[in-house]
Amino acid sequence: MRVVFAGTPEFARVALERLQAAGFTIPLVLTQPDRPAGRGMKLQPSPVKQFAQAHGIAVAQPRSLRLDGKYPDDAATAREALQQAQADVMVVAAYGLILPQWVLDTPRLGCLNIHASLLPRWRGAAPIHRAIEAGDAETGVTIMQMDAGLDTGDMLLEERIPIAPADTTASLHDKLAILGGRMIVEALELAACGGFRPRKQPEQGITYAHKIEKSEAAIAWSQPADAIARRIRAFDPFPGASAQVGGETVKIWAARARPQGGGQPGTIVAVQPDAIVVGCGEGSLEVTELQRPGGKRLAAADFLRGFPLQPGQQFA
């Protein structure tokens, strides 16, 4: 089976690696254009591009796939590459571009998406973050037959995993990437023998996982402690939850909610050997890992040695 792959970040790279290891012919990879990253802001290839180049797979990086859009030459070049690839199917994982109808119609078996949620819950751009933020007990991966809507296509395979109490977006991402890689291989093996049984998505329970914005990083201490703790885990590694204290904006990377309250929201009520206890709208938060601008993530005890804090000081 000939498989064109479209994806960009590490989540997609894991799936591409599994497809390549399973022996599928991959004539072409689509990925986002190189982006500036790091302190030097040098152009960096995506994880998918790096893997493809290391294994001699042709790469295309159109800025758009819309033939009537802002970059019609990019789209036309991509269309020619897709036609020459003569793919049976396209696999899409966190690609980052909307696929117009001509792309969906090009492969013989259409386009299959690896989506990191239990559809129809958390359609959209940030399903892992939003599942943790909402306090969901479980999540999973859905292999979906793509259509013109936003994650609205028929479901082909679905598998669930629990969200652990300590899971961050980083740790849950890695679990789901491995699961998605295994499931897409299974899906293509089923496709090869006509074994699909597509199911319409339920009409109930639809939610949208809107893109994470940097503006969401600031902690609202008036919220309940457990909601703040979930958001801290959901925003690790990006954008990181932040608060101002002592004239600096610090990142808060780990915290435990406790039901006991004390003090006004944002007020430091105690400084313990391993935690800074901060009042919240309901309960309080034991902050256990922090980071100053330009510094490293530090356990609370190490952070306090270089940035002493006292009860009564205010996080804002």
N, C-alpha and C positions, 0 to 999 in steps of 0.2 A: 504494500500500500504506500502511495506517495503522499506525504504529509507536508503541507506548508505550515509553518509555525509563526504566530504573531504574539509577541510579548516583550516586556521591557525589564522589570526589576527581578530581584532574586527569586521571588515566588515563581515567576515564569521560567527562570533558568533551571530550576529543579525539575520542572515538567519536561523541558526540552532535553535535559540530560537523560531522563528516564525513557523518553521516546527514542533517543539515539541508541541507548543501551539495549532497548528491546528489538532493535534491528529494522525499524521503519526507515524508509528512504525519505530523506528530508532535503529536497532540492533548493529550498528557499526559506529564509527567515526574514520577517518584517519586525523592525524595532524602532523605537523613537530615536530622533537625531541625538547626537552626542550633546551633553549638557555640561556647563561649567560647574565644577564642584571642588571642594577642599579649600584650604587657605589661599592657595594661589589662583583659585577659580579657573583652572585649566579645563579644557574640554575633556570629558571622560566618556568612554563608551559604556553603554548599558551592560549589566551582567549577561543578558542574552546575547548581545553582540560579541562580547568577549568569548563566550562559549562557542558560538558559531564560527568565529574566525579561528579559534584554536583547533577546530575539527574540520576546517575546509568547507564550510557551508556558506553558500552565497547569501549576502545580506543586502537588504534594501531598507532605506531610512526616510521614507516620504514624510513631509511635514503635514500632509493631508491626503486623504483618499477621495476627496470630493472632486469630481471632474469639473464641476461648475463653481468651485470654491476659490479660495485665495491663492492656492498653489496648484493650478491645473496641470502644469508641467510635471510636478512631482507625482500627481495622481495618474497621469497618462503613462509615465515611466513605470510606476508600480503595476498598472494594469498589464502592460506588456510583459513584465517579469512574471506576474501570476499566470498569464496565459501560457508562457513558455514553460513554466514549472509543471503544467499538466497534472495538477494535484487531484487526488481523490477526495481529500478533505483538508480543511484548514482548522488547526487547533489554536484557540485564542486564550491567553492568560494574562490579565493585567497589562494589556497592550497600551491603552491610553488614547487611542484614536477611535472615533465612531466609524463603524463599517457601513458604507452605503450599500444599497441593494445590489449593485453590480458585483461587489465583492462577495456578498452572501450567496449569489447565484453562480459564481465562477467554479468552485470545486463541485465535483460530481455528487458528493454527499453533504455539501453545504459546509457550514462552520460550526464547530463545537467549542463551547466556552467552559473553562474551569472557573467556577465561581465559589468564593470562600464564604458561603453561608448556606443555610437551609431555606432555599427559596420557597415562597415569595418574601420571606423575612430578609431584610437588609439587601434589597436590590441597590445597585449603585456603587460608588467609588471607594467607600471605606467600610466594608462589612465587618472586618475584624475589630477595628477600633470601636465601632458603634455597638457591637455585641457585648464587649467588655464594659463599655460605659453604661449600657442599659442594665447590666447585671444579669444577662442571660445565663442560664445554667448549662446550656449546650450550644454547639454550633456544628459546622461540618462543611462538606464540599458537595456542590451540585454540578454535575455535568449536564449542560443544557444545549439544545439545538437552537442556535441563534436566529432571531428574526429582527425586524427593523426597530422593535421597541427596546427600552432600557431594561435588560435582564428579564424579559417577559416570555422567552421562548419555552418550548416544551422541555420537561425534565426527562433525562435519559437514565441517569444514575444519581443516587444520593447516599451519603454515609455520614453518620453523626459521631461526634466526640464530645466529652464533657469539657467545660471550661473550668480549669482548676482555680481555687481561691487565690493563688499567687500568680496566675498567668498575666503576663503583659502582652501587648500587641506583638512584641518581638518574639516571645516564646510561643505564643499561639500561632503566629505566622509560620514558624518553622514546622510545627506539627501539621498544619493544614497544607503547607507546600509539599511535604512528603506524601500526605494522603492524596492530594490532587494529582501528583505525579503517578502514583500507583493506579488511581482510578481512570486516568485518561488512557493509559495503556490497556486497561481492561475494556474501556469503552470502544477503542479502535479494534480490539480483537473481536468484540461482539459485532461491530459494524461490518467487519470482513465476512462474517457468516450470516448477516442479516438478522441478528438477534436483538435488535432494539425494540423496546416497547414504550414509545414516548407517552408521557402523561402531561396533561394540561396542568399548569400551576393552579393551586387553589385560589379562589377569589377572595377568601378571607385571610387576614393576617399579613397583608402587604405593608411593608415599611421600607423607607428609603434611607440608605447610609450615605448622607451627604459628605462631600469632600471635607477633610479636616483642614481648618484654617488656622494660621498662626494666632489670629485674634482670640481663639478659644483657649489659649494656653493659660491665661491669667486665672488663678484660683479665686472663686467666689466663696469666701469663708462663711457667708450666711447660709450656704447649703448644708445639708446633713453630712456628718463625717463619712458615712459609708459611701455616699455619692461622690464626695471629693476623692476618696481612696480609689474608687473605681476609675475615675477620670485620670488620676495619676498613672494607673496601670495601663489605661487605654492610650495615653499619650506618650508611652515609652516604646519606641525611641523618638517619635516625632509627634508633635512639636516640643514635647516636654511640658509638664505643668510648671508654672512659675509664680513667684510672689515677690514682693518688695519687702525688705527688712534691712535696717541699719544703713539705709542709703544705697543699697544695691538690689538688683533684680537677680534672684537666685532660682535655680531649677530645683524642683523637688521630685525625686525619682522613686522614692519608696516610702510608704506610710501605712500605718495600721489604724483602722477606725476602732474607737471604743465607745460604748454607750454612755459612759459617764461624761457629764458636761463640765462646765467651769469657766467663768470669765466670758467676756464678750467675744463674738466671732473675730478670729484673727489675732487674739491676744495670747501671748505665751503664758501658759498657766504653770508650767513646770519644765525644768531642764534636768533630764535623767541621764545616767551614764551612756545609754544607748539610744536616746530619743529626745526630741523636743516636742512637748505636748502643747498643742494649739487648740483654743476653743473654736467651736463651729456652731452653725445654726442649731444643730442637734448633735449631742455628743461632743467628742473631741478627737483630735487626730494626733497620733504618735508618729512624727516625722523621723525617719531612720536613715535616709540617704539624700544628700544635697550636693549642689555644685555651684560654685561661684563663677562669674563670667571669666572665660579663659582658663579655668581650672579643670580639675578632674572630678569625677563623681567620688564622693567620700561618705563613709559611714558617719553618722551623727557625731560620734565621739571625736573622730579625726577632724571633722568640719569645725567643731567648737573650739579646738585647740588653736586654729588660725582665725576664727571669726566668733569670738565669745558672745553669747546671747544670755539674757537674763529674764526671769519671769516679769511680766508687765510690759515687755516690749511688744510691738505690734507688727504682725504681718499684714500687708495690704495687697 
